[in-house]
Amino acid sequence: ESLNLEDTSNEIGKLNEVEGQLSVLQSLRKNHADSNKILSVLANSVHPKVYYKNTDIDVLRGKAKMTGIALNPKSLSEQVSLYFKDKNISSYEISKVSLVKNGVKFSVLLDIKK
């Protein structure tokens, strides 16, 4: 039997295309799992007397930047304690703390473990 180079070349091209598609699907699956983990960590680390007005999540870097309102200074302190105790949060940074009409406004940058 003779080897048909054109058919072989076509099959190699198809295999390379499938490999690329599998790589994209694997990346999407990982990003989906990472985003689910980040959302789960955030949901489990919110104090009942704190709410967040703005949230910016960077799934690839495992970071969440949020602006929140705590009912009072004690609630903010308890929120910080939740961050500290959460084993899924590797670091946090609280900034821009100010008293506002409806509580204590603050910003937080969380680094979520992957």
N, C-alpha and C positions, 0 to 999 in steps of 0.2 A: 504494500500500500504506500502511496506517496503521501508525504506530509504536506498539508495545505497551509502554507504560511499565512495566507490572508485570514482563514478561519481561526487559526491560533492567535493571530494578532487581535482579531475582533473579540475573542473570548477573554484575552488578557485585559483589553479595554473595558469589557463588561465587569470583570472582577475588580478592577481598580475603581470603577464607578460605585459598585456595591460597597467596597471598603470605605470609600469616602462617605457614603450615606450612613453606614454603620457608625462611623466616627462622629458624625453630626448627631445622630440619635443618642449615642452614649453621652456626649457632652450635654445635650438637652436634659437627659435623665438625671445626670449629676446636678445640674443647675436647679432642676425642679426639687430634688431631694434637699439641696442646700437651702433653697428658699423656704421650703416647708419647715426645716429645722429652725431657721431664723424666726419665722412667724410664730412657731410654737414656743420658742424661748421668750419672745416678746409677750405673748399672751399669758405665759405663766409667771412673768416677773412684774406685772402691773399691780400696783397697790390699789385697793378699792376706792381710795379717796384722791386718786390721781387720774387725769385723762390727758391724752396727747392730741394737740392741734395739728401738728405737721410731722410727717415721718418720711424719711428718705433712706431707703435700704439699698446697700450695695452688696448684692449676693456674692459676686466674685471675690470681694475682699472680706466678706463676713462682717460688715459694719452697718450700724443703724444710727442715724442722726435724727434726733427728735426734739420737738419743743413741747413742753408739757405745762400743765397747771395742777398744782397740789392745793388741796383745800386750805392747808395752813402749814407753818414751818415743821410741825411735828410729822405731818403726813409726808412731807418731802424727805425728812430724815428717815422715816420708815421705808420710803421708796428706795433711798440710797442703800439702806441695809439689805433690801431684797436683791439689789444688784450685787452687793458684796457677797451674799450667801449663795448666789446662783453659780453652780459649777460650770455652766455653759457660757458664762460671761468671763472672758479672760481679763478685760479691763473696762473701765468706764471713766468718763470725764464729765463732771457737772460744771456748767458755766452760765453766765448771764442770768444769775438769780436776782429776781426783783419782786417786790410786793406789788400786786395789782388789785383791782377792785374785787375780783372773785377768788383771790388766793395768792399763791406764790408761783410766779412764772419762772421757768428754768429751761435750759437746753442740756441735752445729754448726748454724748457720743459713746456708743457701746461697741466693743469688739467681741464678736461671738465666736466661740471655738468651733472649728470645723470638724 
